[in-house]
Amino acid sequence: MKKILLLICMIACSTGLVNAQKDKRPETYNYQRGVEAITEEKYAEAINYLNQEVSENPKNGYAFSWIAYVRALYKDNGKALDAVDLALKYIPKKDKEYVTFAYGTRAMVQLNLNDTTSALISYGNAIKADPENTDLYEKRAQVYYELKQYDYADADYYKMTTIKPGDIMGYMGLGRNANARKQWNDAIERFNYVERLSPTYSSVHAFRAEAYQGLNDWNKCTDDIVAAMEEEWDNKAMAIASELDEQQSTLLISKMKVKQAGNPNSITWPYAIGIIYESNNQYSKAVEAYNKANEVEVSPVTLYHISGCYEAMGENLLALDAIDKAINIDDTDTDYLRQKASVLYELGRKDEVLATCDKMITLSPEAPAGYYSRAWYRQLYCNYDDAIEDITTAIVLLPDYYFYYIIRANIYQLAGKDDMAKEDYRKAIELEKEDEDTRIYYAYQAIGDKQKAIELMDKSLARKGADEGDLYEAACLYARMNEKQKAIGYLEQALQNGYRHMTHIEHDHDLDNIRQMPEFKELIRKYDYRGNYQQAKTDDDEEQQQVQVDGDAKEIPFTKENGVCKVKCDINGLPLHFVFDTGASTVSISMVEATFMFKNGYLSKNDIIGSQNFMDANGNISVGTVIMLRSVKFGGEELTNVRASVVSNQVAPLLLGQSVLGRLGRIEIDNRRQVIRISNAMAAPTKPVSSPAPNVTDPSTPAPPAAEHT
């Protein structure tokens, strides 16, 4: 953030310099064209002109100042420092605008190099050259703030208010420092004064909301969040909103809905409401809010959030559909591709996962995220050599990020390279600053410091905002430490709280120590909702054991969900869970499942028969495509060539109707024992249909949505 702020300040400064050319400054052709190119952000062209200028006029300090500035933008820090030294050598000392510009550029480069001490000296020299320039005090105060040297920052902010008593930035800085010290009432006093100076300055509301948050004054806090959002989107205000608990969020959402009712054509309010619901893991409500935002204006960012919510709910086909829509709008954003890879992974589509990571790298070959993502999936798929190569590339591109070293260490460990793993774990500990969301506990566990690992995990779980993902991380940590019962306990808590990344649980090497435990298998049986959305692994022997035989009768277990019976079936080799509906005339599947089956080879166009109207037990009529299911396994038996309907309504339940039930014999439902009792043998299979399918709409067309463990 500090570098972005500095860049903005430098651009503002440079624009002023360009517009304030004086007679004594160079008027040579190459210099003038170079400066013009910078104002047009044609930096490569600018460097060419300016290099030509200094080759012809080697004492043109002004040209060197601009060369340094452009080099600093591209973080070509060595050349930038060389150029700025020449600029300060040759620029006339009386030209304080360009002297301060050069010192400011030097400070910018030094901050790029994390040399804050030298940067503070450069700002000091700039201030000596132009002691009435409040921008310089503000930049230096920002550095002090980030160093947590609040007294020095205060001194610079006070100086700003002395030079320009009406300049709100000095008072805002003093208020922000008070917030950092948790001097909430002092901060509120500062921000109140800013509001009186500039009633339309929206950022004051976001910073004051932080102070009211510190005082637990939720009514005023939420009022300020709304006020901050009313002028324009405010990231700080939304960050505070995302930290509120459910009760406080309800208060804020109520106030936002009032604003939404008064301005129904604004995308701000429904989108903000969606963010708040999502931050509280209320994913269904978040999707509803995001859909309302899309009614105002379809946005790929909103679709990205919708996809994330669906994935969190385990609705992976809907998540894939939403992120595909986002990518269709903007196929240049690697965040969207990263989300797509995550969903494809949950759907078990390995080749597409890796192809999506390839696209991320193609779009941004110098960004580490694509290489990290591909390394992550490759190690889950046990391709350790390629994974090590990818994560090493990510480290080369971002060498100071501790978590990449943890990932590489994990892969080294899986590949049996323990010494190299320990070296990386120690490097991660050296780099990590124990931020609030740290996962450095894995490194401490790996080098044998179990107590430190548990301490950091407990800290992570105790922080505000800890969720099912944190509980899952705890399960992984304790599984790695071979504390199996604790790992099972945290895994159960994670699943109870909504963790639905079932494919990841299936592949995650961290859980290998507990994978064969009966308790683990029972949790997976209880919480694995993938049956309706993707192919899950099945154990035929286990399925057969679940069917209890009593003479000619069989008892098949079912589960109760929202008042209906759900049973396991196998359709053309795909395991699904169907609603047992004696009032439905046929087998009925939704467009979501049909789309998945067509895309993955469980259905083909030759299975399509035609279209027809269907009525369920409640008298509801739906129009659907008729298909022929080649194989339906149910209760240990197999029926072939079963007619079924694909209902256009994508959220329609999967119904097991009379086209199957009528061929089973006598059926009794024992609600107490939760079993279905079937008497008499199943009817013989019907003759296969060999006639070609008529021309009908291809149901493989994706339906629109109803709305990393790392």
N, C-alpha and C positions, 0 to 999 in steps of 0.2 A: 504493500500500500504506500509506503513512504516514497518508493521510487516513482510510482505513478503520480503522486502529488508533486514531487520535485519536477518531473517531466512537464506537468501542466504549467507549473510556475516558470520553468525555463522557456517554454514556448511563448508564454505571455510576455516574458521579458524580451525574448528575441524579436517578437513582432513589433514591440515598441521601438527597439533599436533600428529595425529596418525602416520604420516610418519616421525616424528622427535623424536621418542622415544629415550631417553637417558639412559645411564647405571644406573643412580640413580633413575630412575622411576620404578614402580612396574613391576615385571615379573611373578607374580603369575598366575596360570591357569585361574581362574575365571575372573580376571581383563583383561587379554589378550583376552579371548573369548568374553567378554562383549564389548570391544572396536571394535573387528572385526565385531561383530553383528551390531554395530552402523554404521560402514562403509558400510555394506550391507543393511542398513535401516530395519533391523529386530529388532525393538525397544522393543517389548515385551520380546523377547529372551534376549536382552541386559540387560534389567532391572532385569531379573531373575539371570543372572550371576553376575551382579554388586551388587545386594542385598546380594547374597551369599558371595561375596568378603568382603563387609563391616561387615557382621556378623562374619567373621573369622578374619578380620583385621580392627577393628573399627576406626583406625586412618589413613586409606588410603584416603587422601584428593583428590587424583586423581580420585578414583572411585566415590567419592561424586560429583566431578565436572561434570562427565559424567551423573550421575543420575539426577543432577539438569538440565542438558541440555535436556535430554529426557523428563523429567517432564514438562519443559517449552514448548517443542514442542507440548505436549498434553494439555497445559494450566492448568495443575494440579499445580496451582501456589503456594499453601500453602506448599506442599511437595517439590516443586522446591526451595523455599526460605530456607526451613530447610536444604536441602542438600547443597545449595551453601554456607550457613554460615559455615557448617562443612568443606566444601572444603577450604574456605579461612582460617579457623583455622588450618588446618593440612598440606596444601601444603607449601613446603619450600618457604620462601619469595624471595630467590634468583632465583627461577624458574619463571622468569617474563612471560614466554609464558603461563603457566597454571594459574598464578595469573590474568593476563589480561583476559584469557578465562573465569575464574570464575566471575570476575567483569562484563564482557560482558554479561554472562548468567543472572547475577542478574539484569542488566539493561533491558534485554529482558523480564524478568518476571515482572519487575516494569512497563514497558510499557504495558504489557498485562493487568495490573491492573489500567492503565491510571494514574499512579503516575509518571508524567514526572519529577517532582522536584527530587525525589529520583533517577530516572534513570540518570539524568544529574550528580548527585553526584557520582554514580557508574562509569560512563564514566570518570569522573575526576580522580577517584582513579585508574582506569585502565591506564590512561595516565601518572599518576605519576609513575606507575610501569614500563611503557614502553613508554617514551616520544617521541620516534622516529617512533612510529607505526601510519602511516597515516590512516589506516583503522579506528582507534578509533576516530580520529578527524572527519572523514567523517560521522561516525555514530552519533556523538554528534551534528555535524552541521545539520544533517537531523532532529533531534529533535528540534533544534532551528528554523529551517525553518518552520516546521509544527506549531510551536508556534508563528510564524511571528516575531521572534526576529532576524531580518536579520543581524544586526550589529554583534551579537555574532556568527552567522553562518559564516559571512564573515571572522571573525578573525580565525576561524578554517580552512576555505578553504585557506586563505593566508598562514597559518602555513603549510598546506599540500604542497603548491607550494614552500615553503622555504626548506622543508625536501627533496622533490623530484621535482625539477624544470621541469622535463619532464613528470610528472604525470598529465594527462589531467583532472582527476576528480576534482581537486581543481579549475581549471579554469572553468570547466563546472558548478561547484557549484556557483562560483561568477557570472557567466552569468545568471544562473537561478534566483539568488537573485535579479539581476538587472531587469529581467523580472517581478518578483513579485512586485518590486517597480515602474514598468512601466517606467524604465529608458532604453528605447529601444535602443538608440544609443550605450550606454555603454555596453549593453548586446551583441549587434552585434559585437562590438570590441572584447569582450571576446571570442565569438564563432568563430570569424575569426582566432584568435590565436590558438584555439583548432584545427581548420581545418588544419592550417599550421603544427601543431605538429603531427597530425594523420589524413591524408586525407581520410582514409577509415572508420573513425568512423562515422557511419550513424546517430546516435542520435543527433549529433550537428546540423544537418540540420533541424530536427523537432523543436528543441528549438529556432533556429534562425528564422524559419518560424513564430513562435509565436511573435518574436520581429518585424518582417516585417509586420505581421498582425496588431500589435499595431500601426505601422506607416502608415497603409493603403497602403503599397507598395505591391499590389497584384501580380504583375509580379514576383518579387523576392520571395514573400511568396509561390506562387504556384511552382516556380522552386525548392525551398527547400523541399516542400512536396514530389515532384516527386523524388528528389535526396534521401530523406530519405527512400522512398519506394523501391528504385531500389536495395539497398543492401539486405534488408529483410523487412518483414512486420513490420511497426512501428505504434503502437497504438496511440501515441501522435500526429503523423503527421495526421493520419486519424481522430482523434478527432478535430483537427483544420479544416481539410477538411469538416467535417460535419457541421461546424459553418458558412461556407461561404454562401453568398446569391446566387441567381440563376445566376446572371451575373458573379460573381467570380468563381462559380462552373463550368460554361461553359468554362471559360479560363483553369481551371485545367483539366477538362475532355478532352479538346482538346490536351493538352500536354500528358495526359496519353494514349490517343488513338494513338499518334505517337509512344510511347513506346510499345504499344500493337501490332502495325503493325510490329515493328521490332523484336518482340519476341512473335509470335502467340501461342507458346506452354506454355506460362506462365499464370497461373491462377490469379496471383496478380492483373493485370491491369483490366480485366473485372469485377472481384469481387470488387475491389476498386471503379470502376466506378458505379457499382450497389449500393454500400453503399452511394455514394454521391447523386445519383439520388433519392434514398429512403429518405435521410435526407431532400431533398427539395420537398418531396411529389410527385415526378414524378414517380409514381409507375409503369406505363406501361414500361417506359424506363428502370427502375430498373430491372424489370423482364427480359427484353430483354438482359440486360448486364449479369445478373445472369445466364441466359441460356447459354450464350457464355462461361461463366466460367465453367459451367457443361459440356460443350462440350470438354473442356480440361481435367477436372477431376470432376466426380460427388462427391459432398460433402454434407453431411447432414446439415452443417451450411448454405450453399448456399440455399438448399431446405427450410430451416427454414425461411430465409429471403424472399424467393419467396412466401411462405405461408403468411407471414406478409403483403406483398404488395397486394396479392390478397384479403386478408381480408379487408385491408384499402379501396380497390376499391369496396367492397361489393360482390366480386366473391367468395362466401364462399365454394362452392363445389370444385372449383379449389384450394382454400387455403387448404381444408381438404386433397385433393389428394396429394398436395406437402408435407404437414407435415407428412402424413402417409408414404411417401417414405423416408423421413428423419428418421423416427422412425424405419423403416425396416432396415436401415443401422446401426443405433445406438439407441437401445431401452433402454439405461441406462441414457440418458440425460433428466433430469426433465424439462429443459427449453422447450424441444420439446413437452413434454406432456402438459405443461402449455399452449403452443400455440395451441395444439390440443383442449384442453378444451375450449379455447376462441372461436375457430371456431365452435365447436359443439354447444356452447351456442348461437351463432348467427344463427345457423341452427335450433334452437329450440329443440335440442335432449337432454333433461334434464338428463335422466338416464345415457347416455353415458358421459355427462359432469362430473357427480359425480363419475362414475366408473374410469374415467381418473384421477381425483384428488386422488382417492384411490390408483391408481398405483404410483403416485408421492410420496405418503406417504410410500408405501411399499418399494420403491427404496431408499428413504432417510428419514427414520423415525425420525432422529434427526435434520432435516432441517425444518425451520419454513414455507418455501414457500408452501409446499403441504397443510398444515393445513390452512394457510391464504387463499389459492385459494378455498379450499372447503368451508370455512366460507363465502367467498365472494359470491359464487354461492348459497349457502343455504339461505343466507339472501335475495337474489333476488327472490328465490323461496318461501320466507316467512316461512322457517323452522328456526325460531329464536333460539330456545333452542339449537339445534345441532350446529348452527352457532356460538353461544356464546362459546360453549365448544371448538370448533375448534380454534377460534381466541384467546381464553385464552391459549391454548396449544402453539400457535405461540408466544404469549407474554412471556410465561415461557422460551421458547427457545431463544428468542431475546428480552430481557426485556427493552432495551434502545432505541428501534425504535419507534419514535413518532406516525407513521402512523397507526400502529396496534391498538393503543389506540383510534384513531379516528374511525377506523372501528368498534371496539367493542362498542364505545359510540353510533355510529349510530344504531347498532343493539339493544342496550339497549333501545334507544329512540323508535325504532319501536315496541319493546316489551312492551312499557309503563313503563320502569324502568328509569324514568327521573333523579332521584338522582344519580344513578350509572353512568348514561351517563355523567352528568356534572363532576363527579369526574374524569372520563377518559379523557374528553376534557381538563380539567385543567392539567392532567398529560401529555398529548400530548404537551401542550404549554410549560410546564416545560422542556421537553426533546428536543424540536425542536430548531434547531439553525438558522432558517430562511435561509436555503440554497436557491440557485437560483430556484430550481424546487419544492419548498415547496408547500404543500397544507394545511398548518396550518390555512388558512383562514376559513375552515369549523369549526374548534374548536372555533375560536373567534366569528363567527356568532352564534354558538350554545350557548355560555355563555352570549350572548347579546351585545358583543362589535362589533356592526355593522360597525362603522367607521374604525376600525382596519382591519376587514375582507375585506372591499372594498379597503382599501389602499394596502393590500397585493395582492389582485386580480389584481388591476391596475398595480402593479409592475410585476406580473407574465405575464400579457398580453403585457407589454412594453419591456420585455426582448428579446434579440435577439434569434430567433429560435422559438418564440411562433407560434403555429399552430392551426389547427381545433380542436385538443384535448383540448387546453387551452380555446378556445372559448366555447366548450361544458361545461367545468368546470365552466366557468362564468355563463352560462345558469343555471346550477345546483345550484350555490351559490345564484343567485338572485331568483330562484324559492323557495329555502328554506327560503329566507327572505320575500317571498310573494310579491316581486316586479315583478308582472307578465309580464308587457310589456317589461321590460328590459330582463327578462328571455327569452321571445319569440324572442326578437331582437338578442340576442347572439346565441340562438339555430338556428335561420335562417342563421346567419353568419357562424356558424359551418357547417351546411349542405351545404351552398354555397361553402365553402372551401374544401368540400370533406369528411366530417364526415359521415361514412356509417355503423355505428354500430346500425342498426335499431332495432334489437331485444333488445339491451341494453336500447335504448330509451323507448321501450315498457315496460320494467320491472323496470327501475331505479326509486327507491322511491323518489329520490331528485326532480323529476319532477312532483310529484303527485299534487302539487298546480296548475299546468297549464294544466294538462292532458285533462280536459274537455272543455278547451277554443276552440272556433271555429278556432282561428288562429293556435293553436297547431295541430288540426286535419287536417287543410289545408296543413300545412307543411309536415305532414306525408304522406298525399295523393300525394303531389308533389314530394317528394324525396325518397319514399320507393320503392327501386328497387328490393326488394326481390322476387317479383312474379315469376321471371324466375328461381329462385334457391331454394326456400324453401316455405313451406306452410305459408301463412300469414293469419291473422284473417280477416274475411269478415263479413260484415253486410248485410244479404240478403235484408232487407228492403231498405237499402241505395242503393244497386245495382239495385233494381227494380225502384227506383225513378230516376236513371240516364237514364233509357230508356223512351224516350218521345213518346207517342202514338198519332198519327194523323190519325183517321179513321182506315183503314187497314194497314197503314204504321207505321213503328217504326224508331226512330232516336237513334242511339247508339253513344255516344261520343268516340273519339279516340284522341291519342296524336301523335305528330310528333317527331320523333327521328332519326337524321341522314338521313332525307329526306323520311322516310317511316312511314306508319300509323301503330300504335300499339293499339290493343284493348284488353280488359279484357275477358278472358274465364275461364271456370271452367272445368278441365279435370279430370274425375273420382274423383271429390271432391277436387282437388288441384287447387287453383287459379294461373293462369299464364297470362303473357302478350304475345300475338302473333302478328307477322307482318301480316297485312291484304294484301294478295298477290293473286290477281285474276288470275295471270299467272301460279301459281303453281297447280299441278294436285291433290295434296293430302295434308293432314295435315302432317307437318314435324316437328319433335323435334330432338334436338341434343342428343348425347350420355350422356352429362352431366345431362340433365333433366331426361332422361330415367333411368340412374343409380340411381338418387335420388328417382324416383318413385318406382323402384323395391325394393330399400332398405327400403322404408318407407310404402310399402303395397299398393301403388296406382296402381301398375301393378303386374301381376303374370305371371308365365310361361304359364299358360293357355291362356293368351292374345296374345301370339306370333303366327303368321300365317306362316311366311316364310321370304324370302329375294327377293329383286327386284332392278333393276336399275331405277333411277328417274331423271327427267329433270325439271329444274326450268325455269322461264320466260326468263332468259338470255342464255338458252341453255346449262347450266352447268349440267353435269351428275354426280350423286352420287350413290354409292351402299349402300343400307340400309336394315335393318330388318323391315318387315311389322308386325304391331301389330293392334289389334282391341281395340279401346277406347270404353269402355262400356257406357260412358256418356260424352257428350260435351254440356255445357250450354253456350249460347251465345245470347245476346239480349233478355233476359227474357224467352227464350224457351230452351228446352232440346232435343238434338238428341242422339239417342242410337246407339251403334255398328257402329262407324265411323272408317274406315280404316285410318291408319297413318303410316308414315315411321320413323324409327330411323336412322338418318344419322350418319355414322361413324365419320365424321368431328365434333369434339366436340364444335367448335365455330360457327357452322352453325346456322343461325337465326331460330327462331321458326315461321314456316309459317302456316297460316290458308288458305289452298288451296281449290280447287274445290270440294273435297269430302265433305266439309261442305257448301261452298258458293253455290254450285249447288243445294242445297236443301233449300235455303233460299227464293228464288223468285227473283224479280227484285232488283238490288243493285245500288244505286247512292252514290257518295262520294262528300260531300260538304266541300271543303277545307277551305273556309272562316269561316264557323261556326264550323269546325272540328267535323262533325258528319257523320255517315254512315246511309243512309236512305234505309230501306228494305220494299218492298211492297209485298203483298200476304202472305198467311200463309205458315209455314214450312211444308215440306212433312212428311208423317207418318213415324214412326220409321220402320226400316228394321227388318227382322226376325233375332233373335239372332243366332250366330254361336255356335254350340254345339260340333263340331268335335274336337278331341284332337289335340293339337299343335304338329307339326313335330319336329324332333330333329334339332335344330339350335343352333348357338353360343349364349350363355346366355348373353344378353346385360347388365346384372347387373354387369359385370366385370368393375371395375373403369377404366375410360379413363385416359391416362397420361396428365399432365398439358401442356398447350401451353408454358408455361414457368415453451387495457383493461382500455376503461375508467376504472380507478381503484378507 
